[in-house]
């Protein structure tokens, strides 16, 4: 692959990461704002919401992880090119930050999920 194709793949991975964050983030924010109403709706609703949050979070984290992992592979390929543009060099230098997406972001989700779980089930 040439540099332009690799940069397009990098950009596609970044876009996938952003899109993968939208649904779980929206659900967490919405749930946080509706804790009282969800609890008032009964235990079945509480457990349904917990299941939705968990499924969305797992799928979102998996999508983010794989897109970040692929982006790091693209950066590695960019790094192996003999000549690189400034953009390609920047991508190679910033690729290690994808570890934040792979590990820290899911950990934050877990923390928020636990907090909402406690709020919904108390």
N, C-alpha and C positions, 0 to 999 in steps of 0.2 A: 504494500500500500504506500501511496505517496503521502506527503505531509498534509496536503489539503484534505484528503480522505480521512486521515487520522484525526485532524482537527474537527471535522464534521462529526465523527464518532464521539469525540470528547464532548462536544456541544450537545449531542443527542443524549448522552449519559447524564449530563448535568440537568437537562430538561426533564428526564425521567425521574431524577431525584426530587426535583421541585414538585412535579405532579404527584409523586407518591406521598408527599407530605400533606397534600391538601385535604384529602378525606379524613385521615386520622386527626389532624389538627382541628378541623371543623367539628368533628364529633366530640373531641375532648372539650373544646370551648363550649359547645352547645350543652353538653352534659353537665359541665360545671355550673352553667347558668340555670339549669333545670333540675338540680338535685332534689329540691323539695317536692316539685311536681311529680318527678319520677317515683320518689318514695311514696307519695300519696296515692299513686296509681296502683300500688300493691306489689307484692313480692314477685309475681310473674313478670311484671313490667321491669322491675329492678334487674332480675336475672337476664331478661332479654336484652336490656341495655348493656349489661356487663358483657354478655356474649358478643354483641355487635362491636363494642369497643375492643374487645380482645381479638376478634377475627380481623377487624380493620387494622388494628395495630400490628398484628403479626404479618399480614399481607403487605402493609406499608413498609414495615422494617425489612422484610425480605426483598421487596422491590428496590428499596434504597440501597441495601447492602450489595445486591448484585450489580446495580448500576454503578455504584462507587467502585466496586471491584473491577468491573469492566473498564471504567475510566482510568483506573490505575494501570491496567494492562495497556491501554492506548498510550498513556504517558510513557510507559516503559518502551513501547515501540517508537514513539517520537524521540525519546532519548537516544535510541540506537541509530538514528539517521545521522549521516555524516555532516550534512549542512542543515541548519535549522533557522527558521525565522525567529524573531524576538518573541512572537506569540507562542511558538512551539517550545522555546526555552522556558517561558513563563509557566506554561502548562506542566512541564516536567518538574519545575521547582515547587509548584503548588499542589501537585498530585498527592503528596503525603497527607495533606489536610483532609483527604477523603476518608482517612481513618476516623475523623470526627463523625462523618455520616454513617460509617459502618458500625461504630461502637458506642459513641457518646449519645447520639440521637436516640437509638433504641433504649439505652439506659434511662434517659430522661423520660421517654414514653412510659417505661415500666414504673418509674416513680410517680408519675401523674396518674397512671392507671391504678396503682395501689391506693393513692390518696382518694380517688373517686370511688374505688371499691369500698373503702372504709366509710366514706360519706354516704354512700347509697345503702349500705347494709347495717348501719348503726341504728 
